[in-house]
Amino acid sequence: MRILVVSDSHGRNRNLKRVFEKAGTFDAFIHLGDSQMSLSSLRELCSCPVYAVSGNCDMDRALPGSIVLELGGRKAYLTHGHRQFVSSGPDRVIAEAEQSGCDVVMFGHTHMPLIDYTYPGMLILNPGSVSLPRQPGYEKSYMIIEITDGRWKPDVFFL
């Protein structure tokens, strides 16, 4: 299974289209908020299942605040992260993920990519931003997760 994960596109659909061109084929698409698009518009971007959450800049009420999703033998908690104050650290979002029985947490909001294995029993992922990056070097980023035989291999890519 191959999953494309993005966040914080902020209505810059040209950047999303570039990500789709570079990413190749994938089996699921996850947008972790601040797309500034409707859920139906996000679903029109690809023919695979689309999972999207609401960010602090989204207006579509059809977008949920969080999603719990089973993928490749693991349970993932998807949220934007602004309600959990992830800019100050991941503790609150990790606690919510644990309460939901998840062992993977994915969030956006910080505009900085992150793959973190340091929390016992929890994989923490953030694809960064495809439009307004904030990490050193300011490269627009997205994530692809390859899942084979229950093993997750997340990787960050740059536009």
C-alpha positions in Angstrom: 0.0 0.0 0.0 1.3 3.5 -0.9 -0.2 6.5 0.8 0.3 10.2 -0.2 0.1 12.6 2.8 0.1 16.4 2.5 -0.8 19.3 4.7 -1.1 23.1 4.7 -1.6 23.6 0.9 -3.6 26.8 1.7 -5.5 26.9 -1.6 -2.3 26.7 -3.7 -3.7 24.0 -5.9 -0.9 24.3 -8.4 1.4 23.0 -5.7 -0.9 20.0 -5.0 -1.0 19.2 -8.7 2.8 19.2 -8.8 2.8 16.8 -5.8 0.4 14.4 -7.6 2.6 14.5 -10.7 5.8 13.7 -8.7 4.2 11.2 -6.4 3.2 8.7 -9.1 0.5 6.2 -8.2 -0.8 5.7 -4.7 -3.6 3.8 -3.0 -4.9 6.5 -0.6 -4.6 10.3 -0.2 -4.5 12.1 3.2 -4.8 15.8 3.6 -4.1 16.9 7.2 -5.8 20.3 7.0 -5.6 23.9 5.8 -6.4 22.8 2.2 -8.9 25.6 1.9 -10.8 23.3 -0.4 -14.0 21.4 0.0 -14.0 17.7 0.7 -15.7 17.1 -2.6 -13.0 19.1 -4.4 -10.3 17.1 -2.7 -12.0 13.9 -3.8 -11.9 15.1 -7.4 -8.1 15.2 -7.3 -7.7 11.5 -7.5 -9.5 8.2 -8.0 -8.3 6.6 -4.7 -9.9 6.9 -1.2 -9.4 10.5 0.2 -9.2 11.2 4.0 -9.1 14.9 5.0 -9.4 16.8 8.3 -10.2 20.4 9.0 -7.5 22.9 9.8 -7.7 26.3 11.4 -8.0 27.9 7.9 -10.7 25.6 6.5 -14.3 26.6 6.1 -15.9 23.3 4.9 -18.0 21.9 7.7 -17.9 18.5 6.1 -14.3 18.1 7.1 -14.0 16.4 10.5 -11.6 17.6 13.2 -10.0 14.2 13.4 -10.2 10.7 11.9 -9.2 7.3 13.3 -8.2 5.1 10.4 -6.9 1.5 10.1 -4.1 1.2 7.6 -1.7 -1.6 7.0 -2.3 -3.3 10.3 -1.9 -0.1 12.4 -4.4 2.4 13.7 -3.7 6.0 12.8 -5.0 9.3 14.4 -5.3 12.1 11.8 -5.8 15.7 12.8 -4.5 19.1 11.9 -3.0 19.8 15.3 -4.0 23.4 16.0 -6.5 22.3 18.7 -3.8 20.3 20.4 -1.2 23.2 20.2 1.3 21.0 18.3 3.5 24.1 17.7 4.4 23.8 21.4 5.0 20.1 21.2 3.2 16.8 20.3 2.2 15.7 23.9 -1.5 16.6 23.6 -2.0 15.0 20.2 -0.1 11.9 21.3 -2.4 11.7 24.3 -5.5 11.9 22.1 -4.1 9.3 19.7 -3.4 6.9 22.7 -6.9 7.5 24.0 -8.2 6.5 20.6 -6.1 3.3 20.7 -3.8 4.5 17.9 -0.1 3.8 17.5 0.4 6.3 14.7 -0.4 10.0 14.8 -0.4 12.3 11.8 -0.8 16.1 12.0 0.1 19.3 10.1 -0.1 22.9 11.3 3.6 23.4 12.0 4.5 23.5 8.3 7.6 21.4 9.2 8.1 17.8 8.2 8.6 15.3 11.0 9.2 11.5 11.2 9.6 10.7 14.9 10.1 7.2 16.5 11.2 8.5 19.9 7.9 8.1 21.7 7.4 4.5 22.9 4.8 2.7 20.9 3.9 5.7 18.8 5.0 6.8 15.3 4.6 10.6 14.8 4.3 12.0 11.3 4.0 15.4 9.8 4.4 16.0 6.1 5.3 19.7 6.4 3.7 22.1 4.0 3.3 21.9 0.2 2.9 25.7 0.1 4.3 27.6 3.0 7.2 25.7 4.6 8.9 26.9 7.8 11.8 24.4 8.4 15.4 25.4 7.6 15.8 25.7 3.9 12.1 26.4 3.4 11.5 23.5 1.0 7.9 22.6 0.2 7.3 19.0 1.4 5.0 16.1 1.3 5.1 12.5 2.6 4.7 9.1 1.1 4.2 6.1 3.3 4.9 2.6 1.9 3.3 -0.2 3.8 4.4 -3.7 3.1 3.5 -6.7 5.3 2.5 -4.4 8.2 5.7 -2.4 8.1 5.4 1.3 7.7 8.1 3.2 5.8 7.4 6.9 5.8 9.5 9.3 3.8 9.5 13.1 3.2 9.9 14.4 -0.3 10.4 18.0 -1.5 9.0 19.9 -4.5 
